[in-house]
Amino acid sequence: MRNVIHFVHTSVDGHIDGPNGEFDWPVMKADLSDYSHALTDRADTILYGRVVWAPARTSC
C-alpha cells in the first residue's frame, strides 16, 4: 500500500487562495523549498490541479 502526502500552502486562517481567487502569495524561501523538494523526492507520482499546473508548465 502506498502513502498519500497532501502538501498545500495554507494561510494561518486556512485559505489556499487570495481574496480574489489568486494564487500568488506563497513565498518559496530556502527552508520551504528544501522541505518541498524532500517531499517530492519521496514521491512516485505528483498530482497538480489546473490552477497550479498551468503557470508552472509555461515557466519550464
LINZIZI-V709675 format. One record per residue. N is the residue number from 1. RES is the residue in one letter. PHI is phi in whole degrees, -180 to 180 (* if undefined). D_LAST is the distance of its C-alpha to the last C-alpha in whole Angstrom. Layout:
N/RES/PHI/D_LAST
N/RES/PHI/D_LAST
//
This chain:
1/M/*/32
2/R/-94/29
3/N/-91/28
4/V/-110/26
5/I/-110/24
6/H/-102/23
7/F/-125/21
8/V/-145/21
9/H/-71/21
10/T/-134/24
11/S/-74/26
12/V/-58/30
13/D/-91/31
14/G/89/29
15/H/-96/27
16/I/-111/23
17/D/-140/23
18/G/-77/24
19/P/-63/28
20/N/-108/26
21/G/85/23
22/E/-75/21
23/F/-125/18
24/D/-127/17
25/W/-90/20
26/P/-65/19
27/V/-108/18
28/M/-88/17
29/K/-83/19
30/A/-57/20
31/D/-68/22
32/L/-70/20
33/S/-63/17
34/D/-61/19
35/Y/-63/21
36/S/-62/17
37/H/-66/16
38/A/-63/20
39/L/-67/20
40/T/-69/17
41/D/-65/18
42/R/-88/21
43/A/-93/20
44/D/-89/20
45/T/-139/18
46/I/-121/16
47/L/-112/17
48/Y/-113/15
49/G/-82/17
50/R/-59/15
51/V/-64/16
52/V/-85/13
53/W/-70/11
54/A/-57/11
55/P/-68/9
56/A/-66/7
57/R/-64/6
58/T/-79/6
59/S/-89/4
60/C/-80/0
//
